[in-house]
């Protein structure tokens, strides 16, 4: 268990799942981490929307499929109303159209419920740093699926690599390779803040919300071999 950190404010978390035992167990686990603080829970998507409005959490752990309104529909509304909130989807199955719908609608991650506790913590820390959270099995299948959809086009419209600056291309290429912001910074001998600026410009040009969407779009559109 991590010791208390009096200098760093803990991230507020809303836990959403229609299975009470899993919801309560996950909330209890997170409560053991000094850098996260559970402020509430919800049993379906509609309740999640209401709780998000009332509690204004910084991070939401959202079950994908629930009785009533599911997690993808709730994520669409929540991220529209509050683009700053980070939503990480949780699922028992590793792949489905829900994965792509969630990413298109602003989710910052898609994790298996089978993840070990310490790895889940690391994923959530990364999300709050502005990085992506994809379980390894899900990430591989997501990229493969997008790679097979050669005829699908993004709402952002066609983008040629030539439209990006040389440095933006370097950063994007390493992002597609799965590197974190810190690793990209080390590889290119840049500061992490500079890497974030370049990624921000790329996302603006693509009209996308987060680095997960940028990565899968780049693979799907064949921006890099």
VOKOLLUM-331757 format. One record per residue (C-alpha): residue number from 1; residue in three letters; x, y, z. Coordinates in nm, 4 decimals, m for minus. Example, Ala and Ser with C-alpha at 12.3 -4.5 7.8 and 13.67 -1.06 7.14 Angstrom:
// VOKOLLUM-331757
nr; rest; c1; c2; c3
1; ALA; 1.2300; m0.4500; 0.7800
2; SER; 1.3670; m0.1060; 0.7140
// end
This chain:
// VOKOLLUM-331757
nr; rest; c1; c2; c3
1; UNK; 0.0000; 0.0000; 0.0000
2; UNK; 0.1279; 0.3458; m0.0875
3; UNK; 0.1971; 0.5904; 0.1884
4; UNK; 0.0134; 0.9213; 0.2158
5; UNK; 0.1197; 1.2110; 0.0000
6; UNK; 0.0288; 1.5337; 0.1694
7; UNK; 0.1567; 1.7475; m0.1183
8; UNK; m0.0480; 1.5931; m0.3966
9; UNK; m0.4273; 1.6157; m0.4053
10; UNK; m0.5868; 1.2802; m0.4724
11; UNK; m0.7861; 1.2217; m0.7915
12; UNK; m1.1616; 1.2028; m0.7327
13; UNK; m1.3230; 0.8880; m0.8741
14; UNK; m1.6754; 0.7746; m0.9605
15; UNK; m1.7243; 0.3956; m0.9910
16; UNK; m2.0032; 0.2750; m1.2219
17; UNK; m2.1086; m0.0916; m1.2438
18; UNK; m2.4412; m0.2742; m1.2225
19; UNK; m2.2970; m0.5575; m1.0116
20; UNK; m2.2963; m0.4418; m0.6501
21; UNK; m2.0235; m0.6807; m0.5338
22; UNK; m1.7819; m0.5741; m0.8082
23; UNK; m1.8697; m0.2059; m0.7670
24; UNK; m1.8191; m0.2109; m0.3922
25; UNK; m1.5045; m0.4221; m0.4187
26; UNK; m1.3485; m0.1879; m0.6739
27; UNK; m1.4360; 0.1159; m0.4630
28; UNK; m1.2783; m0.0497; m0.1573
29; UNK; m0.9621; m0.1276; m0.3550
30; UNK; m0.9276; 0.2271; m0.4844
31; UNK; m0.9850; 0.3641; m0.1350
32; UNK; m0.6591; 0.1981; m0.0304
33; UNK; m0.4620; 0.4173; m0.2710
34; UNK; m0.3648; 0.7561; m0.1315
35; UNK; m0.3568; 0.9201; m0.4769
36; UNK; m0.7210; 0.8351; m0.5573
37; UNK; m1.0389; 0.9119; m0.3646
38; UNK; m1.3785; 0.7530; m0.4390
39; UNK; m1.6493; 1.0184; m0.4175
40; UNK; m1.9436; 0.8063; m0.5300
41; UNK; m2.0795; 0.5108; m0.7219
42; UNK; m2.3598; 0.4397; m0.9681
43; UNK; m2.5415; 0.1275; m1.0873
44; UNK; m2.6203; 0.2242; m1.4482
45; UNK; m2.5540; 0.4833; m1.7132
46; UNK; m2.8376; 0.7178; m1.6236
47; UNK; m2.7306; 0.7230; m1.2600
48; UNK; m2.3707; 0.7789; m1.3727
49; UNK; m2.4720; 1.0907; m1.5679
50; UNK; m2.6584; 1.2327; m1.2694
51; UNK; m2.3722; 1.1495; m1.0319
52; UNK; m2.1142; 1.3009; m1.2676
53; UNK; m2.3114; 1.6247; m1.2808
54; UNK; m2.3488; 1.6390; m0.9046
55; UNK; m2.0069; 1.5155; m0.7914
56; UNK; m1.7856; 1.6438; m1.0777
57; UNK; m1.5306; 1.3580; m1.0489
58; UNK; m1.1995; 1.3829; m1.2310
59; UNK; m1.2022; 1.0140; m1.3250
60; UNK; m1.4879; 0.7713; m1.3964
61; UNK; m1.4485; 0.3936; m1.4103
62; UNK; m1.7390; 0.2856; m1.6300
63; UNK; m1.8727; m0.0644; m1.6886
64; UNK; m1.9420; m0.1130; m2.0596
65; UNK; m2.2625; m0.3162; m2.0506
66; UNK; m2.5229; m0.2531; m1.7825
67; UNK; m2.8955; m0.2996; m1.7423
68; UNK; m3.0757; 0.0114; m1.8607
69; UNK; m2.8418; 0.2711; m2.0101
70; UNK; m2.5017; 0.1224; m2.0908
71; UNK; m2.1591; 0.2711; m2.0376
72; UNK; m2.0969; 0.3873; m2.3937
73; UNK; m2.4124; 0.5997; m2.4096
74; UNK; m2.3400; 0.7440; m2.0661
75; UNK; m1.9823; 0.8254; m2.1676
76; UNK; m2.1055; 1.0134; m2.4733
77; UNK; m2.3230; 1.2416; m2.2598
78; UNK; m2.0719; 1.2835; m1.9771
79; UNK; m1.7757; 1.3746; m2.1990
80; UNK; m1.9935; 1.6142; m2.4009
81; UNK; m2.0989; 1.7948; m2.0839
82; UNK; m1.7537; 1.7865; m1.9263
83; UNK; m1.4654; 1.7310; m2.1725
84; UNK; m1.2137; 1.7462; m1.8855
85; UNK; m1.3347; 1.4279; m1.7148
86; UNK; m1.1372; 1.1098; m1.7846
87; UNK; m1.3505; 0.8000; m1.8486
88; UNK; m1.1997; 0.4506; m1.8435
89; UNK; m1.4213; 0.1667; m1.9621
90; UNK; m1.4163; m0.1688; m1.7819
91; UNK; m1.5200; m0.4937; m1.9465
92; UNK; m1.5200; m0.8711; m1.9000
93; UNK; m1.4904; m0.9349; m2.2747
94; UNK; m1.1865; m0.8214; m2.4678
95; UNK; m1.3402; m0.6952; m2.7908
96; UNK; m1.6617; m0.5796; m2.9498
97; UNK; m1.8074; m0.2832; m3.1302
98; UNK; m1.8444; m0.1266; m2.7864
99; UNK; m1.4664; m0.0761; m2.7803
100; UNK; m1.4702; 0.1435; m3.0887
101; UNK; m1.7875; 0.3252; m2.9892
102; UNK; m1.6382; 0.4060; m2.6490
103; UNK; m1.3165; 0.5417; m2.8009
104; UNK; m1.5077; 0.7448; m3.0580
105; UNK; m1.7182; 0.8944; m2.7803
106; UNK; m1.4334; 1.0215; m2.5668
107; UNK; m1.3236; 0.7307; m2.3464
108; UNK; m0.9595; 0.7580; m2.2399
109; UNK; m0.9104; 0.3878; m2.1837
110; UNK; m1.0551; 0.0408; m2.2135
111; UNK; m0.9455; m0.2129; m1.9524
112; UNK; m1.0209; m0.5730; m1.8722
113; UNK; m1.1708; m0.6441; m1.5316
114; UNK; m0.9070; m0.9164; m1.4995
115; UNK; m0.6236; m0.6630; m1.4597
116; UNK; m0.4173; m0.7070; m1.1386
117; UNK; m0.4661; m0.4317; m0.8810
118; UNK; m0.1160; m0.2840; m0.9171
119; UNK; m0.1445; m0.2702; m1.2960
120; UNK; m0.4870; m0.1070; m1.2723
121; UNK; m0.3348; 0.1592; m1.0478
122; UNK; m0.0546; 0.2237; m1.2966
123; UNK; m0.3029; 0.2520; m1.5840
124; UNK; m0.5127; 0.5052; m1.3934
125; UNK; m0.2082; 0.7117; m1.3006
126; UNK; m0.1123; 0.7175; m1.6695
127; UNK; m0.4617; 0.8300; m1.7694
128; UNK; m0.4458; 1.1212; m1.5274
129; UNK; m0.1110; 1.2186; m1.6873
130; UNK; m0.2906; 1.2410; m2.0207
131; UNK; m0.1878; 0.9013; m2.1538
132; UNK; m0.3964; 0.6094; m2.2769
133; UNK; m0.5086; 0.3000; m2.0895
134; UNK; m0.5624; m0.0111; m2.2987
135; UNK; m0.5173; m0.3632; m2.1682
136; UNK; m0.2578; m0.5350; m2.3857
137; UNK; m0.4979; m0.7920; m2.5331
138; UNK; m0.7541; m0.5234; m2.6079
139; UNK; m0.4955; m0.2893; m2.7620
140; UNK; m0.3718; m0.5566; m3.0025
141; UNK; m0.7236; m0.6411; m3.1172
142; UNK; m0.8269; m0.2771; m3.1473
143; UNK; m0.5323; m0.1975; m3.3728
144; UNK; m0.5878; m0.5143; m3.5773
145; UNK; m0.9556; m0.4329; m3.6233
146; UNK; m0.8868; m0.0773; m3.7332
147; UNK; m0.6141; m0.2047; m3.9623
148; UNK; m0.8656; m0.4343; m4.1339
149; UNK; m1.1159; m0.1555; m4.1922
150; UNK; m0.9356; m0.0086; m4.4911
151; UNK; m1.2521; 0.1356; m4.6401
152; UNK; m1.3664; 0.3074; m4.3224
153; UNK; m1.3037; 0.6777; m4.3092
154; UNK; m1.2838; 0.8975; m4.0029
155; UNK; m1.5181; 1.1900; m3.9464
156; UNK; m1.2029; 1.3994; m3.9286
157; UNK; m1.1569; 1.3551; m4.3020
158; UNK; m0.8450; 1.2469; m4.4921
159; UNK; m0.5107; 1.3563; m4.3540
160; UNK; m0.1782; 1.3083; m4.5289
161; UNK; 0.1395; 1.2745; m4.3273
162; UNK; 0.2731; 1.5682; m4.5264
163; UNK; 0.0244; 1.7955; m4.3492
164; UNK; 0.2053; 1.7346; m4.0200
165; UNK; 0.5324; 1.8978; m3.9286
166; UNK; 0.8440; 1.6815; m3.9161
167; UNK; 0.8423; 1.6776; m3.5363
168; UNK; 0.4690; 1.6027; m3.5193
169; UNK; 0.5281; 1.3015; m3.7434
170; UNK; 0.8094; 1.1803; m3.5187
171; UNK; 0.5904; 1.2086; m3.2098
172; UNK; 0.2933; 1.0441; m3.3796
173; UNK; 0.5031; 0.7544; m3.5077
174; UNK; 0.6294; 0.6789; m3.1559
175; UNK; 0.2777; 0.7134; m3.0158
176; UNK; 0.1581; 0.4498; m3.2621
177; UNK; 0.4441; 0.2287; m3.1444
178; UNK; 0.2929; 0.2431; m2.7955
179; UNK; 0.5418; 0.4720; m2.6214
180; UNK; 0.4364; 0.6919; m2.3289
181; UNK; 0.4920; 1.0688; m2.3296
182; UNK; 0.8009; 1.0248; m2.1133
183; UNK; 0.9443; 0.7577; m2.3442
184; UNK; 0.8759; 0.9711; m2.6521
185; UNK; 1.0499; 1.2642; m2.4843
186; UNK; 1.3574; 1.0525; m2.4099
187; UNK; 1.3683; 0.9065; m2.7606
188; UNK; 1.3464; 1.2479; m2.9296
189; UNK; 1.5530; 1.4344; m2.6667
190; UNK; 1.2638; 1.6670; m2.5865
191; UNK; 1.0925; 1.7696; m2.2670
192; UNK; 0.7685; 1.5914; m2.1790
193; UNK; 0.5886; 1.9274; m2.1940
194; UNK; 0.7057; 1.9747; m2.5537
195; UNK; 0.5827; 1.6275; m2.6464
196; UNK; 0.2397; 1.7124; m2.5019
197; UNK; 0.2295; 2.0316; m2.7104
198; UNK; 0.3067; 1.8399; m3.0290
199; UNK; 0.0403; 1.5793; m2.9481
200; UNK; m0.2076; 1.8573; m2.8772
201; UNK; m0.1470; 2.0053; m3.2217
202; UNK; m0.1879; 1.6646; m3.3858
203; UNK; m0.5187; 1.6080; m3.2039
204; UNK; m0.6370; 1.9539; m3.3100
205; UNK; m0.5587; 1.8806; m3.6760
206; UNK; m0.7390; 1.5473; m3.6534
207; UNK; m1.0322; 1.6897; m3.4548
208; UNK; m0.9913; 1.4111; m3.1990
209; UNK; m1.0274; 1.4053; m2.8221
210; UNK; m0.7400; 1.1908; m2.6977
211; UNK; m0.4259; 0.9961; m2.7886
212; UNK; m0.6092; 0.6643; m2.8151
213; UNK; m0.8227; 0.7966; m3.0983
214; UNK; m0.5157; 0.9456; m3.2674
215; UNK; m0.3260; 0.6159; m3.2507
216; UNK; m0.6025; 0.3974; m3.3899
217; UNK; m0.6840; 0.6518; m3.6603
218; UNK; m0.3204; 0.6588; m3.7710
219; UNK; m0.3109; 0.2794; m3.8001
220; UNK; m0.6459; 0.2577; m3.9759
221; UNK; m0.5625; 0.5262; m4.2290
222; UNK; m0.2166; 0.3849; m4.2971
223; UNK; m0.0328; 0.7059; m4.2096
224; UNK; 0.2709; 0.4941; m4.1320
225; UNK; 0.3891; 0.1615; m4.2701
// end
